[in-house]
């Protein structure tokens, strides 16, 4: 398997449509051109089933339905980049805090959900192949630490490892119906939590499920422990399971400057980690341009030390989600779907690899110059 210097660009179409522009050394360029010039060789794209309200209102945050995913995949391929397809099996964000059953699947029993996962996976890949937007590797689920398709596949409250394994197996079966050789990733959050990964994968594998090639990890230094924790976990996973390891999500802030004036939202309408100093206290690097660059160097050192060359790269999460009016993590229709109060807004802009004006940051040069020990 190749070494991935990847970027999750799921929101880029929305950002550009709302006025976002990108620059390298003062020259405006296509963001894909800029990222490629800094070594990016792969793009991660999330896929939601039906990210629209009952009245057709888009949920925002990229509104990543199949059509949007195909458009972005084709754009990435034109730039010579591989595609990691991140299938959420939900109409909106799926993560450790929520794994909502898609609207069209509500009320289904476990057998019906299993068949729906299989069909959705298979039909997605067939559609992407027909559109010349075929992915090179795929995630069956997103951040599955607490399961998927709650409550029938929920962990740990329900402890339903059998249901979870059945749903994941259905997704894998859908992949294999179309492609016998595509690398499959199973992805958890909290990359510094070795106990979580051992418990999850031990329970999964003891059910005879071994047809996956990559363990994906999320690592955000605000929440997921120290880099030493990440290193210890990745080292253990490489030896214990013998799978390839990819940091499927990672990011670090470059400033504590608020970006409210770019979003043009009232304080009560927006959510921003740039204004949460209590999170910064947990970091070993300053929230500055130089701190972000040094953090990435440290992440690369972790990957290089994984035994047997099993560290196979990273995908930086939403490096181009700069603050523009109208692009937030959840609008009113989306909040209604996930049954949360909000607020919305872009909560990630100070962790991008471009500043608030769209200028490339020094961390990109670090990514470009990084030469992994195992190519």
N, C-alpha and C positions, 0 to 999 in steps of 0.2 A: 504494500500500500504506500502511496506517495505521502510526502510530508505536507500538511496543509497549513498555509498562511491564509486563513479565511476571515471573511467579514459577513456578519448578518446584516443584509441590506433590505429587510422586509418592508420598511417604511419609506424607502427612498422615492417611489413614484408619487406618494402623497406629498412629501416634503417639497419636491420639485414643482408639483402642480400648484402649490401654495406660495411659490416665490423663492424657495431655497436655491441658492447658487453656491458653487464651490470653486476655490482658488488654490493654486499652488505657486508660491512665490509671487503673488500678486496677479497672476494670469488666470482668468476664468477658463475652466475646463470641465468636461464631462467627469462626473465623480468616479465612474468606472475607469476612465483613463488615468485619473490621478492615483487611484488605489492600485491599479495594475503597475504603474511606474514605481510604486513602493513595495512591490513584491507579492501583492495579493494574487493567489492562484485559485481561489475557491470562494463561492458565495453560498451562504445559508439562507434559506427562504422558508418562513413558516406558512402553513396552510391551514385555514379554518374552513369548516364545512359550509356554513351559511352565515357570514358576518353581517346580517341585515336584520332590522326589526321586522315585526309582523307587517308593518306598512311599507316595507322596502327601504327604510332609512338605514344607510350604512353605519356600522359601528365605529369606523375610524381606525386609528393606529395602523394605517396601511390598508385596512379592509381587504385582508389577504385571502380572497376567494381563489378558485382555481384559475380564473381568467387573469387575475393580477399576478399570480405565481408564474403562469406560463409566460406572460409578457416579460417579467423580470428574469426568468431563467433564459429566455432567448437572448436577452440583452447581455447577460453574463457570458453566455457561450460565444457570442460575437467577439467578446474580449478575451477569449481563450481560457475562461475560468470554468472549473468544475462546479457542480451543484450538489449541495446537501439539502435534501428536502426534509423539512421538519413538520411532520403531520401531527397536529394537536388532537384530532378527534373531538373537537368541540367547535362551537360557533364563534368563540372568542378565546381569550387567554386561557390556557391550561397550564397549571403550575402546582406546586405543593399545597397551595391554599385553595385551589378550586380546579375541579376536573368535571365540568358540567356536561351532561349528556346533550348532544345537539337537539335542537327543537324537533327535527324530523324523526328522531329516535325516541322521544319521550314516551314513557309507558311500556316500552319493550321489556321483555324478560331477558334473562341472561343468554339464552340460545339465540334469540332474535338480535340482540346487540352483537353477539359474536359474528353472526352472518353479516350484519351491517358493516362492522369493521373490515371484514374480509372483502366485501364488495366495494366499499369506498376506496380501500387501498388499491385493489386491482384496477378499478375503473379510472382512478387518478393516474396511475402509471401508464395505462393504455392511452389516455387522453394526452398526456405529456409526450409520449412517444410519437403519436400522430402529429402533434404540433411541432415536432423537432425541438422539443424543450426537455428532453429526457434527463432525469437526475443521474448523478454518478454514484451517490450513496444516499441512504434514507434513514431517518429516525422513525421508529414505530412508537409514537407517543412523545410527549415533552415533559421533562422533569417529573418522572413517575415515582418519586420518592414515597408518596402516599397513595399510589395507585392511579387508576384512570376510570372514567365512566362511573362516577360515584352515584349511588352507594354500592352497586353490585361488585365493583372492583376496587373498593376503597381500603386503604391501609392508613394508620394502624388500628383505627377505632373498630373497624369491622373485622380486621385481620383476615380478609378474604384473599389469601394468596392464590387459591384455586381459581377464583374468578378473574383476578388480575392476570394470571398466567394464561388463562383461556383467551382473554381479549388480546394480549400481546401476541400469542401464538396465531390468532386469526389474522392480525396484521402481517405477520411474517409469512403466513400462508398466502396472503394476497400478493405480497412481493414475489414470492417464489413461483406463483402461477404465471407471472409475467417474465421474471428474470431469475435464473438459477444462480447467478454469480454476483448480483449487486451486494456490496457490503452493507450490513444492517447495523445500526447503532441503537443501543438502549441507554437512555439518558436520565440521570438523577441530578438533583441540585446538591448544594452543600458539599462541595468537593473536598473540604477539610475533615469531614466526618467519616472516619473509617468504619466505625460501628454500623452506621447506616448502610454503607455499601456492602459490607459483609453480610448483614442480615438480609438485605434485599436480594442480592445475587445468590446467596446460599439457598434461600427459600425458592427462588425461581429455578435454579439449576437442579435442585433435588426433585423437581417435577418433570425432569427429563427434557427441559428446554435448553438447547445449546446452539441453535442455528442463528447465532449473531456473531459479528466479528469485532465490534467496537463497543467499548464502554465510554459513554460521554459523560463529562462532568461539567457542572456550572461552578465557577469560582468568582465570587465577589468579595473582596477583602472586608467590606463593611459587615458582612453577616456570616462568612463561611470559614472563619478561623484564620490562622496564620499561614504564611507560605510554607513553613515547616510542617504544619498539619497537612497541607495539600501534598507536599512531597512524600510524607510518610504514607498517605493514603494511596497515591499513585504507585509508589514502589510496591506496596503490599498487593494491590490489585493486579499488577503485572505478573507477579510471581504466583499469586493464589489462583488466578483464573486464566492466565495465558492469552488474554485478549489484547488487541490494540487499544490504546487510550488516546482520546482527543478531548481537550478542554473545549467543550461545545459552546460555552458562553463565558466571557471574561470581559471586564472593563475596569477602568480606574478614572477618577476625576482629575481634571486639569485646572480647576479653579473653584473658589467658593463664591465668586461673583454671581449675584442673582441675575436671572435673565427674563424677569417679568416684563420689561419694556418690549422685548421681542415678541413675546406671546400675546401681549395686549389683553390680558385677562386680569380681572380683579383678584386680590389675594385669596378670597374665599372660593374662587373658581379654579385654582391651580394647585398643583402638588409638586414640590421641588425638593430634591435631596441637596440642592445647593444651599438650602437654608437650614440644614439640620447638622449643627456642629457636633452633636453627640455621636454621630456616626463617624466623623473624622477622627475622633479621639481613639478609635480602634485601629487606625491605620499606622503602618510603619513608614509610610512615605507621605510627604506633604501633598496637598491638593494643589499642585502647580503643574505647569507644562513640563518642567524638569522632573518633578516627582512622578508624573504619569509615565514619562520615558524610562525612568529608572525602575519603576514597577514592572514594566514590560520586560526589561532586561532580566529582572529577577524571576519572572514567570518562565522565561526561556531557559534559565538555568535549572529550574525545576524539571522542565520537560526533558532536557538533555541528560539528567541523572536517572531517569526511569530505567530500570534494568532491561536488558535484552533488546534495547532499541524500541521498546513498546510505546514510547511517547511519540505520537504521530502528528502533533500539531495543535492548532487552536483556531477558534472562530471568535473574533472580537464582536461584542454585541452592540449592534446599532451605532456604528462609528459615525454615521452621517445623519443622525436624527437631531439636526440642529433646530433651534427654536424658531418657528414661524407661526403666525396666527392661524389657528384652525387645526393644527396637528397635535393632538394629545393622546394620552394612553387610553382614554375612554370618554366618549361623549354621553349625552343623556340617554340615548337609546341603548348604548352598551351597558351603562350602569344599571339600567332597568333589567337587562338580561341577566347580568351577574349578581343582581340584588345587592348592590353596594351603593353607598351614598356619594362616593367621590371624596374630594374634588377631582377634576380631570387635569388637563394640561400635560405638558411634556415634563416628566420627572427625571429625564435622563440626559438633558442637553449638556450638562457640565461633565459628562463622562464620554463624550464623543471624541473622535480623533480630528475633528475640525472645531475651530472656535465658533463663537456665536455668529460671526460674520461669514463663516464658511471657509476660513483659511486653514490649510493643512498644518497640523501640529508636529512638534519634534518627534513624538513617539512613532510616527510613520517612518521616519528615517531609521529608527531603531529596528523596526520590523523589516525594512528593506535590507539592512546590513546584517541581520541575524543569519548565521549559517548553522543550521542544526547539525549535531554530531552524526545523526543518522538520516541520510537523505532517502 
